Amino acid sequence: MENLLKILNLLEKRKNKSQARYFIPETWNYFGYKKYVKTPERPGEIEVCPYDFFFSCIKSQVLSVKEMAASTKDDTVKKEQGSDKYLCENIMYGMFPRAFTAWTHDRDKNIYSGTFLKSLSLLPLLKNWGLNIIYLLPIFEYSEKYKKGEIGSPYAIKNHYKLDKNLHDPLLGEDLEILETEFKAFVEACHLLKIKVMVDFVFRTVARDNDLMLKHPDWFYWIDIQHNANFSVPKVTKEKKLTHVQEKTLNSLYTTEGIREHLLKFTYPPNKIDFKKWEKVKEKYLQTGGNILDLIEEFFGITTVPGFSNMLNDPQPPWLDVTYLKFYFDLHEEARDCLKENRGPFLEDSFHGYAPFILQDGACLNLYRGKEINQELWEYISGVIPYYQEVFAIDGARIDMGHALPPTLNENIIERVKAVNPDFILWSEEFQPENSLMAKENGFHFIIGSLWYLYKQFNKPGFLKNLINHTMSSALPVTGALETPDTPRIAHVFQDRRGIEFLVLLNYFMPNAVPFINNGMELLEQQPMNLGLDNTEAGRLVLEPDDPMYGKLAFFDKYYFHWVNEEFEWMRALLIKAAQLRSSFIKFIRDKDNFKTKHSKEKKKKLIFLCYSSEESKEYLIFMANKDLRNPVKLKWKTILPKDLRQTKTILIAYAAGKIVNEKWQVDEVRNLGPGEVVIGLIQNCHR
């Protein structure tokens, strides 16, 4: 609590010296703060003294739980996090702090960035939805060199060891030295509320002008600047669109038309081109500041190569704001065999006579690796997460593109984080359940999976079967996501409330899954945060043209969520109900062995039936839903229940007609299940 108290004391001191007022969404006032003013010009908002508002929030809603937290001694944090069974007890919330609490606080409606201070103040609101893991998208200093959009991507990391200065709250003064205290306070607040904190780390790519460049220009791949604007990887005419690089396609890549001309676009790092000039450029940078890559481009006429997909013939354009790091100082043998006599013009042989280059295979270090390891870079990467464990006490991490790193490096990273905290949670960016066993063997605890995509197949045959196969075939729990930061929003895909309610509840009762709420889903936000998965450029234009956020993406632009939203209360109530129901039946749901796959089926193309059992208590949890959003369907228990459960006479109903209830239904009764209606109940004392 040390850092929370520092923040609280600073707010109190500044409150007494300032007459500042600003606007916030009224929905942020979840705790009944009274000292506000409403104005007709800003419906759905309140005007407050920000120092007093956040001071009151932290003191009454966050620090008020300290006695309870002290008495329980962090039971939640210590509770067998490495166990898949207990991991499935959690509900996650994905937060992009820069956008999560961004708002137009002043009268001119300028957009102010979200901050750690504002975000930690809303944690009790999130906790009310049953959340106990916060997953933070990258919170590090990012670059504006070759930026996408208005402010640039959080994935264009300029320095792994510095926090994003935009997450500092101006209410706490202009001194950025307090930024680390602000993040420590955020983590402390989470722990007081029994919420674990996970952070997204990115190691395969970095910003084009990453700070490592000053001391280690040879850790990057370079091209002549004349090729920068129109850079793209070669089209491999022998292969189809979106083809994986593998043994059969590697030769096609290295023998495709124009491959030599493409490889000749690469050049050596500035220190190797002209060491004396490089020393002068560094000296000028240290004297004048500015951007080191700007100086390299000016004095050497070279730049770092833009990033790109690791798939052959991927239609997406290059990633102009990031570049690949060089984890090996030489070319892998398979590429040499493919190039054969097609050597480059240089005597230096590390890259077969070419300057150091990278193609799609070089992006897949899990498959293709050189022999000369960049040991110093490996050590740097391996130390990043432990730093955030030791300094900020984070509880877990997702490693973006971790599957593309060398396996040995992944092992080193995991070994280091486990040495700091054996219960540290690791989330694998693995979409396919068939690869989950390897992820488990590598020390990960759950995978992303692709439920977000399968849920979109709502009206297709085999919908439930595909869902169950996806989660139950995985050796690790799968992320139960209706949407992710990279995908279309569920409220855009399904604009019928009944469909959203059905999918939220189904998602919370899927076996071997950890429910995930992407920030903004609670607001029924329709605008995606990014267009990375299953989307097109048209996906950014889903809002009305007069909406201030029209065409903007939170990953790249000044963006705020639609907190002034009439749908929020409905969605918030649904999330609370879903969490309460999941908690009531968690003894069934948390263990995939309790799930009865043979009993769980899609019947008559409309009825979804899930079944769990407790062998110890002889109880059965049942989940029934009508996925037809237009028409009711007759519910005849005697024909729906599995044969070995039909002898029961009553079912204890916990949820029906959109409400949590406590009712007894007779099995021999015929009922109508409304469009999209979900029924959840318990069969007791059933002896087979």
N, C-alpha and C positions, 0 to 999 in steps of 0.2 A: 504493500500500500504506500510505500515511500514516495513513489513517483506520482501517484494519484493525489496524495496530499500536497505535493509541490504544485501541481496544476491547480488544485483547489485554492491554495493560498495565493497564488498569482492572480487568479480570477477575482478573488475577494479584494486584493489590493488595487487592482485596476478598475474594479467596479466603483470603488469609492472616489476615483479620480476622473471618471468619465461619465458623460451624459449620453453616450452612444445608444442609438436605437436601431434595430433592424428587423426585417420581416423574415418569418419562418413559416413553413406549412403548418396549419393548425393540427394536422395529424402527428406532428412531432411532440405536441403537448399531451402525451399519453398519461401523464401523472397528475393532471389537474392543476397546473401552474395558474395562478390567479392574476398576476401583474402584467396584463397585456391589454392591448387596444386593437379594436377591429376598425377597418376603414372600408367604405363601399368600393373604393377603387381596387382593392386587393381581396376579392372574395376567396374564401378557403385559406386565408393566411391570417396571422396575428403579428402585431408589432410588439417587440419586447426589448428590454435591456439585455443584450446577449450575455454579458458577464453574469448577471443575476440568474438568467434562465439556466445556463449551463452549470453554474455553481449549485443551484437548487436541485437540478437533475442529478448531478453526480452525488451530492450529499444525501439526498433523500432516496434515490433509487439504486445507486451502486454501492456506496459505502454503508448503507443501512444493512447490507447482508453480511458484513464482515464478521459479526459474532457467530452467525450460523456457519459461515465458511470456516472459521477457526475451530469450531467444535467438531466439524466433520473431517478436518485434516486432509482436504483434497482427495476424498474418496473417489470422485469421478475421474480425476486425472490419473490415479494410480490403478484403476480397476481393470486389470488385464487387457490393456489396449491392444496388445499383440494378438489377442484371441479374436478370430473371425466372428465367433458367436456373440461376443460382447460388442464388437464393432457394429454389428447390425442393430444394436439398441440405439444408435445415434441418429440424429437428424442434422444434416449439414446446411449451412447457408453460405453461398458464394458471394463475396463482397468485393467490389471494386471501389475502394474508399474515395478515390478522386471524383467519382460520379455519384456514389451512394448518397452523400450528404451535400452535393453541390446545390446551390440555390441562388436566386436573384434577391439578395438581401437588401439592396439599396433601392431608393425610389426610381432610379434610372433603369432598373432591372438588368444591371450587369451581372453576369454569371460568375459566382465565386466558387472556387474549387471545394470539393469535399475535403475534410481533414480528419485526423485521428481524434481530435477533441470532439467534433460534432458526431462522429461515428460511434465513439465509445458512449456518448450520451444516449444513443438510441438502442444500445445493447439490451436493456431490460424489455424494450418493445419486442425485439426479436426473440428473446428468451421466452416470452409469453406464447410463442408458437412451438415450444418444445425443442428449440434448437440447443445443441450442445457441442457443435463444432462450427467455427467460423473459418472459412477458407478465403484467404486474401489473394487476389490477383497481384502481380508484381508491384512491390511498393518501393522500388529502388530508383535511384537517379536515372532518368532516361534522356535520350538525346533528341535535339530538334534539327540535327543535320539530316537532310533528305527526309524530313518528317512527312508522315501521312496526315492529312487533315490539318486542323487548326493548331493543335498542340503536340501531336506526336503520340506514338504507341508506347505503352508501359513495357512492351517486350523488346524495345530498342534500348537495351540496358547500357548505360554509359559507365556505371561503376557499381559493382555488386555490393560494395561495402559502404555505400552512401544511400541514405533514404531520399525519396522524392521530396524535394523542397515544397512542392505544392500541397503536401499533406501537413505542413506546418500551419497552424491557425494564427492569423494576424491578431486575434484577440489577445494572444499571449506575448505580443511584442514583435519587434523586427529581428531580433537575434535568433538566427537559425540554430544556434548551439542547443537550444531547448528541444529541437526536433526529436532527438533520441529519447528524451524524457517523455515526450508525447506518445511515442510508440510503446515505450515501457509501460506507461500508464494505461494504454489501450489493452495490453496483454494482462496487466494486473486486474483491470476491470472484468475482463473475460473470465479470469480464474476465480475471482470472487463470485461470479455468477455461474460457476461450474461449466464454463464454456472453454473448450480447447481451441488453440489457434494454429492453423496451418497456413503456410505461405507457398506461393508458386515461384519456383526457381527456374531460371533459363540458363543453360550452359552451352548448348550446341551453337547458338548464334548470339551475337552481341550487336550493339550499335556500330555503325560504320566508323565512328570516331571514338570508340571505346578508349577509356583512359589507359588501358594496358599498352596502347600504341606507343606512348612516349618512351617507355623502356624496352618494349618488345615488338618492334615493327615486323619482325620475322614471324610473329605468331598469327599474321594475317596473310590473306591472298590479295595480290595487287594486279590491277589492269591499267593500261594506258587510259588516261582520262577521256580521250576522244571516243572510246567505246562505252562510256558510262551511260549516256542518255538512252541509247538504244540497245543496251545489253540484254541478251536472252540466251538461254542454253540452246544448243543445236536441236533441231527436230530430227528424230530418229525415224526415218521413213519406213524401215522394215518392221516397226512395231506399232501396236494400236495405241490409242489415247489412254493415258493413266495406267501405264504398264510399270510393274515393279522391276527394279534392277535386280537381276539374279544371274546365275551362271549362263542361262540360255540367251539372255538379252544383253549381257555385258559387251559381247563382241559387236553386236549391232550398234551400240553406243559409240565404241571407239573406232568403228569403221564407217560411220555415217558420213554422208557428203558434207564437206566443209569442216570436218573435225580439226584438221591441221590449222586452218585459218583461225578457227576459234581458239585453239590452245596458244596460238601466237599472240593473242590479245593480252595474255598474262605477262607480267614482268616481275622483276625482283624487288624486294623491299628497299626503301630509300637508303638505309644504312649500307646496303650491299652495292647499290648503284654508285653512290659517291659518299663515302664515310665522312670526309671533311665537310661537305655541304650539309650533311645530316646533322653534324654537331653544331653548325651555325644555325640551322633551323631550330633545333632544340633550345639553343641559347636565346634566340629571338622569342620563342614561345614563353620561356621562363621570365623574360624581361617584360614582355608586353601582354601576356595572357592571350586571350582569344581562343581559337580552335586549332588544335594541332593538325587536323586533317586539311583544314583550309590552307595552312602553310605548306603542307606537303603537296597539295594540288597546285599551288602557285609556283613553288620552286622546283618541283620534280615532274609535274605534269602527269602524275599517276594518282590513283585512288583505290580504295578497297572494293573488292568485287561485291555487287549486290547479291543478296541471298536469293534462293529459288527452291522450288519443291524438289524432293528426292525421287519423284515419279517421272518416268519418261513421257514426253508429249503431254505434260500437264498444261491445260489451257490458261491457268491463272498466270498473271504477269509476275515478273521478278519482285522480290521483296526489297524495295529500294532503300528502306531505312535500316536494314540489318545486314550483317555479313557473317560468314562462317569463320570460326577459329581453327587454327591449324594444330591438330592434336598429334600429328606425325610429321616428321621432317622429310619423309620420303614417300614415294608412290608404291601402292601395294602391287604384289607380283602378278595378280590376275590382270591388272591393267597393262602392265609391261608386256605380258604375253599377247594381249589383244593388239597393242600398238606395233609389236614386232619391229620391222625395219623402218617404221614411220617415226624416226627419232627427231627430236627437236634440234635446233641449230647450235645449242650451247654444249660445251665440253662437260660441264657439271652434270652428273648423272642421276642425282636424287629423284628427279622427275622425268627420266628418260630423255634428257637433253632439252627439256623445256624449262621455262621458269615455273616455280611452284604454282600448280593449278588445281582447281577443284571442279568436278562434274557431279552428276547425281549419285554416282557410286561413292564418291568421297563424302557425301552427306550421310551415308549409311555405314557408320563405323562399327555397328554391330556385326556387319558382314565383311567389310573390306577395310583392312588395316595395314599400315606400313610396318616396318620393323624398328625405325628410329623414333622412339617415343619422345614427345615434348614433355619431359619429366617435370619441368618447372611449372608448366601450365597445368598438368595433372594435379600437382600439389596445390596450386592456387585454387582450382575448382573444388578439390576435396575438402578444402578448409572453409568454404563459404557457409554451408549450412551449420556446421558446428559453431561458427562465430555467432550466428543468430540464435542458436540454442543457448550459448553461454552468456551472451550479452542481453538478450531480450526474452529468454525463457519460452520460445515458441515450442509447440507440442508436436508438430508434424509438417510434412512438405509434400508437394507434388513437384516432380521434375519434368518440366516441359521438354518434349522430344528426348526424354531419357532413353527410350528404346533405340535411339540412333547413336548413343554413346558407346564406346568400347566396353564390352562386358567387364573387363578387369577394372576399368575406371569406375563403373557403377558399383562394383564390389567394394572398391576403396571408399567411395562416398558413404555407402551404407555402413561399412565397418566403423568409419569415423563417427557417424551420427549415433550409432548404437553404443559406442564407447561413452558418449556423453549421457545418453538416456536410452536404456534398453527398451523402453516402452514408446519410443518415438514412432509416430504413425507415418507410414510411407504410402503414397497414392501413385499408382502406375498409370501413365498415359497409354494404356493398352485398350484398344477398342474391341478386340476379338477374344471371346472366352477361351478359344482353343489355345491361346498363348498365355493364359492365366497361370498355368502350373509353373512355367518358367519364371514368371513374375514372383510367384510365391517362393520358389526356391532362391530367388535373388533377394528375398527379405521384405518384399512389399506386402501390404495388408489388404488392399482392395484395388480394383481397376476401374477405369472410366466406363468401359462397355459402350453399348449403343442403344440403350433403352429409349433415349430421346428420339431416335429414328424409328424404332419399332412402334412406338405409341402413335406415330402418324399413320400407321397402317390400320387404323381404327376399324374401318369398314371392309377390310379385305379378309378373305377366308384364311383360317389358320392363325388369326391374330393372337389369341391366348396361347396357343401351342408354341408359337415363335417366341413369345415373351418368356414362357416357362423354360423352354430349351436354352434360351440365352442366359438366364440367371442360374439355373440348376446345373448346367454343364460347366460352369466356371468354378475353378478351384479356389477362387477368392470372391468375396462379395463384390457385387457390381453397383455402380453408382445409379441410384434410382432418380434419374433426371428427366423431367418433362421438357426441359430446355437447358442449354448451357450458354456460357458467354459467347460461344462461337456460332450458335445455331439460331434459326428462326424462333420467335417467341410462341409459346403455347397459346397465348390469347389471340395471336394472329392466325395461327393454324386452325384453332377451334374457337369460333366467336360465340358459340352457344354455351351459356353457363352450365347447362346440364352435362355437356360433354366434358367441360373442365372439372366439374365436381366429380364425375365418374372417374376420370383419369387420376386426379389427385388422390382419391381414396384407394383406387386400385394400386397406384404406385406405393402407397404407404403399407400395403398388405402383400406386396410381392415378396417371394422368398429369396433369401440370399442377396438382399439389396439394402443399400444405405440411402434413404430418401435425401434428395438434394433440392434446395430452393435457390434458384439463380436470382440475384438481387434485381428487383423490379417485377418479378413474377407475382409478388404479393400485391402489386399495384395494377395487375393485368396490363402491364406495359406491352405494347405491340412492336415498338421499334427495336430491332436487334442491336446488340452492342458491337457486333462484328459480323462479317459476312463469310467467315472461315469455313463453315461446314454446311453443306446442303442448301446453299443460297446463291443468289446471283446479285449483280449490281442493282437490279430492280428492287431487291429486298430492302434497300435503304429508304425506299419511297413509300412506306406503308401508312404514314401519318397524313393527315389533311395538310394541304399546302400552306394553310395559314397557321399551322402549329409552329411555334418557335424552334422546335427540335426537328422539323421536317428535313430529311436528307442527312441528318447528322448521325454519327456513330460514336458511342461512348469511348471506344478504344482510341479514337484519334481526334475527337472534337471536344469543344466546351459543351458539355451535355449535363442536363439535370433530368431526373426522373419525374414522372407526372404525379407528384404527391397530392396535388389538388385534384382528386379523382373520386367520383361518386362510387366507383366499384370497389374501392379499397375496403370499406367496412364488410362487404359481402365476402371478399376473398380472405380477409383477416379472420373472420368468423369460421370460414371453411378450414383454414390452416390450423386453427385452435382445435376444432372438432377432430380433424384428422390426427393431430398429435395426441389428443386425449384417448382416442380409440386405439391407436397404435400402442400407447403406453399401457392401456388396460389389458391388451392381449400380447404383450411383448414376450411373455414366457413361451408362447407358441411360435411367434414370428422370428425370434432371434436365432433360432437353430434350424438350419435348412433340413436337418434330418426329421424334423417334425412335419414337414410339408408332404402331403399325400398327392404325388404326381398323378397316380392312376385315378384318383377321385376328382381331380381338378380339370374341368373340361369346359369347352364352349358348346352349349347345347342349343339346338334349333336355330343356330346362327345369330341368336339374339342374347341368350342368357350366358353370362360368365359365372362360373362356379369355382371357387378356391376352397381348399380344405386343409386344415392342420389338425394334428392330434397330439394329445398328451397321454402317453402310455401309462404314466404314473397315476394320473387322476381320472383316466378313462373319459376325458372330455374332448370334444371336437369343436374347433373354431371353423365357422363357415362364412364365406363371403359370396354374396349373390348380387348380380347386377344385370339390369336390362340395358344393353349397349345401343338399342334403338332409341334415338333421340326424338323421334316423332310419334311413335305409337306405343301404347301399353302392351304388356304381354301377360298371359295368364301364368300364374305360378302354382304348380301342383307339386307339393313337396314329395309326394309318394313316387312321382316319376323322375324328380330331379335328384333326390338324395341317392347316394350309392346304396346298393342292396343291403349291405351290412349295417346301414344306419337307419333303415326305414322302420325298424321296430320301435323307435322312440316315438313318444306321443306328443311331446312339446319341445319347442325351441325357445330359449331365452334370447329375446331380441334386444340388442344394444343400440342399433341404429336402423332407422327406417324413415321414409318420407322426408329426408333431409335433416333429421333431428336425432340427437342422442336420447334414447328412451330406455325404459326398463319394463318390457312387456313379455308376456308368454303367448306364443302363437301355437295353435294346434296343427299338428302335421297333416291331419286329414282335411284341413280347410283349404279351399281354393281362393287365392287372392290375385289381385291385379297389381303388377309391378309397373309403375309409371315410366314414361320415357326417361331414360338415363338414371332411374332410381337404383339406389344401392341399399341392400339389407345385410346387416352383419349380426351374427348371433352365435349362440353356444349350445351345443348338445351335451348334456351331462349324463353321467352314470350309464354310459352305453357300453354294454358288454358284448363283445362279438363272439 
